[in-house]
């Protein structure tokens, strides 16, 4: 009979604590921003016929991150693809992408380096055609305007923000503006 040690070391049996596929795999919805951003980025590399070299991918990633806003920008900051980033683990993204490693696998590896990366979640999108603007907080009203690239100078009351949103809705959310009956 073979000893346990011999079996594990020589024959290649499982070592204690190393169950394949244990807790490393991402759960559904985990690393939402990472998977989404890198997925879109990878598709843009293919669409634009970028050479899949480490240096070219890094250059394109930094370029993409310059235009990133919100949670995507925060993700770029965490991997070191923004000018103000404190750390630089951008090669943990560019190198695997150069070998066409699936983005969820890249995000799994990034999660081990910095758990904050997988804690990023996109804000829930409001359905402007049905939401009661009067029931939203001023913070949420400001966020709507911010997403549109607008501000409300001189707005002091909640009603000012609501008025500004309803005024701009036909421009930024025309289908929602048509569906609303309270305008």
C-alpha positions as CSV (number, residue, x, y, z in Angstrom):
1,X,0.0,0.0,0.0
2,X,1.3,3.5,-0.9
3,X,1.8,6.0,1.8
4,X,-0.3,9.1,1.7
5,X,2.7,11.3,1.3
6,X,3.9,9.3,-1.7
7,X,0.5,9.3,-3.3
8,X,0.1,13.1,-3.0
9,X,3.6,14.0,-4.0
10,X,4.5,11.5,-6.7
11,X,1.3,10.2,-8.1
12,X,-0.3,13.7,-8.0
13,X,-3.2,13.2,-5.7
14,X,-4.9,16.2,-4.2
15,X,-3.2,18.0,-1.4
16,X,-5.1,19.0,1.7
17,X,-7.0,22.2,1.1
18,X,-6.6,22.2,-2.6
19,X,-10.0,21.2,-3.9
20,X,-10.3,22.1,-7.6
21,X,-12.7,25.0,-8.3
22,X,-13.3,25.6,-4.6
23,X,-13.7,29.3,-3.8
24,X,-11.6,30.8,-6.6
25,X,-14.4,31.0,-9.2
26,X,-16.5,34.1,-9.4
27,X,-20.1,33.9,-8.2
28,X,-22.9,35.2,-10.4
29,X,-22.9,39.0,-10.4
30,X,-19.5,39.2,-8.6
31,X,-16.9,41.6,-10.0
32,X,-19.6,43.2,-12.1
33,X,-17.6,46.3,-13.1
34,X,-14.4,44.4,-13.8
35,X,-16.1,41.8,-16.0
36,X,-18.2,44.3,-17.9
37,X,-15.4,46.9,-18.4
38,X,-12.8,44.3,-19.5
39,X,-15.3,42.5,-21.7
40,X,-16.2,45.7,-23.5
41,X,-12.5,46.6,-23.7
42,X,-11.6,43.2,-25.2
43,X,-14.3,43.5,-27.8
44,X,-13.0,47.0,-28.7
45,X,-9.5,45.6,-29.2
46,X,-10.8,43.0,-31.6
47,X,-13.0,45.4,-33.4
48,X,-10.2,48.0,-33.9
49,X,-7.7,45.3,-35.0
50,X,-5.2,46.1,-32.2
51,X,-2.2,43.8,-32.1
52,X,-2.5,41.6,-29.0
53,X,0.9,42.5,-27.6
54,X,1.3,43.4,-23.9
55,X,2.5,47.0,-24.7
56,X,-0.3,47.7,-27.2
57,X,-2.9,46.5,-24.9
58,X,-1.5,48.6,-22.0
59,X,-1.5,51.7,-24.3
60,X,-5.1,51.1,-25.4
61,X,-6.2,50.4,-21.8
62,X,-4.8,53.7,-20.5
63,X,-6.5,55.4,-23.5
64,X,-9.8,53.8,-22.6
65,X,-9.5,54.7,-19.0
66,X,-9.0,58.4,-19.8
67,X,-12.6,58.5,-21.0
68,X,-14.0,56.2,-18.3
69,X,-16.5,57.7,-15.8
70,X,-18.1,56.6,-12.6
71,X,-17.4,53.0,-11.5
72,X,-15.4,52.2,-14.7
73,X,-13.0,55.1,-13.7
74,X,-12.7,53.7,-10.2
75,X,-11.8,50.3,-11.6
76,X,-9.2,51.9,-13.8
77,X,-7.8,53.6,-10.7
78,X,-7.5,50.3,-8.9
79,X,-5.5,48.7,-11.6
80,X,-3.3,51.7,-12.1
81,X,-4.5,52.8,-15.5
82,X,-5.2,56.4,-14.4
83,X,-2.7,59.2,-13.9
84,X,-3.5,59.6,-10.2
85,X,-3.4,55.9,-9.3
86,X,-1.2,54.9,-6.4
87,X,-0.5,51.3,-7.5
88,X,0.2,49.8,-10.9
89,X,-1.1,46.3,-11.6
90,X,-2.1,47.1,-15.2
91,X,0.2,44.3,-16.4
92,X,-2.1,41.8,-14.5
93,X,-4.7,42.8,-17.1
94,X,-2.7,43.4,-20.3
95,X,-0.6,40.2,-20.2
96,X,-3.5,37.7,-19.8
97,X,-5.5,39.7,-22.4
98,X,-2.6,39.3,-24.8
99,X,-3.1,35.5,-24.5
100,X,-6.9,35.9,-24.9
101,X,-7.6,34.7,-21.3
102,X,-11.3,35.1,-20.5
103,X,-12.1,38.3,-18.6
104,X,-13.8,36.5,-15.7
105,X,-10.5,34.6,-15.1
106,X,-8.6,37.9,-15.1
107,X,-11.0,39.3,-12.6
108,X,-10.6,36.3,-10.4
109,X,-6.9,36.9,-10.3
110,X,-7.4,40.7,-9.7
111,X,-9.7,39.9,-6.8
112,X,-6.8,38.1,-5.1
113,X,-4.5,41.1,-5.6
114,X,-7.1,43.7,-4.5
115,X,-10.5,42.7,-3.2
116,X,-11.9,46.2,-3.7
117,X,-11.9,45.5,-7.5
118,X,-14.7,43.0,-7.1
119,X,-16.6,45.1,-4.6
120,X,-17.4,47.7,-7.3
121,X,-21.0,47.5,-8.5
122,X,-22.9,49.7,-11.0
123,X,-25.6,51.9,-9.6
124,X,-29.1,50.6,-10.4
125,X,-30.6,52.5,-13.4
126,X,-33.8,54.3,-12.7
127,X,-36.7,53.9,-15.1
128,X,-37.4,57.6,-15.8
129,X,-40.6,56.8,-17.5
130,X,-42.2,55.4,-14.3
131,X,-40.3,56.7,-11.4
132,X,-41.9,59.4,-9.2
133,X,-39.3,62.1,-9.1
134,X,-40.9,63.7,-6.0
135,X,-40.0,60.5,-4.0
136,X,-36.4,60.5,-5.0
137,X,-33.7,62.0,-2.8
138,X,-31.9,65.2,-4.0
139,X,-28.7,63.1,-4.2
140,X,-30.4,60.8,-6.7
141,X,-31.8,63.8,-8.7
142,X,-28.3,65.2,-8.8
143,X,-27.0,61.9,-10.0
144,X,-29.4,61.9,-12.9
145,X,-28.2,65.3,-14.0
146,X,-24.6,64.3,-13.6
147,X,-25.1,61.2,-15.8
148,X,-26.4,63.5,-18.5
149,X,-23.4,65.8,-18.0
150,X,-25.6,68.6,-16.7
151,X,-25.7,70.6,-13.5
152,X,-28.3,72.7,-11.8
153,X,-26.8,76.0,-11.0
154,X,-28.9,78.0,-8.6
155,X,-31.0,75.0,-7.5
156,X,-31.7,75.3,-3.9
157,X,-34.9,73.2,-3.5
158,X,-35.8,69.7,-4.5
159,X,-38.4,71.1,-6.8
160,X,-35.7,73.0,-8.7
161,X,-33.9,69.8,-9.5
162,X,-37.1,68.1,-10.5
163,X,-38.0,71.0,-12.8
164,X,-34.5,70.9,-14.4
165,X,-34.8,67.1,-15.0
166,X,-38.2,67.3,-16.6
167,X,-37.0,70.2,-18.7
168,X,-34.0,68.2,-20.0
169,X,-35.7,64.8,-20.2
170,X,-36.8,65.2,-23.8
171,X,-33.2,65.7,-24.8
172,X,-31.5,62.9,-22.8
173,X,-34.3,60.4,-22.3
174,X,-36.9,61.1,-25.1
175,X,-38.7,57.8,-24.8
176,X,-39.1,58.3,-21.0
177,X,-40.3,61.9,-21.6
178,X,-43.0,60.7,-24.0
179,X,-44.1,57.9,-21.6
180,X,-44.6,60.2,-18.6
181,X,-48.0,61.7,-18.1
182,X,-47.1,64.1,-15.3
183,X,-45.1,66.5,-17.5
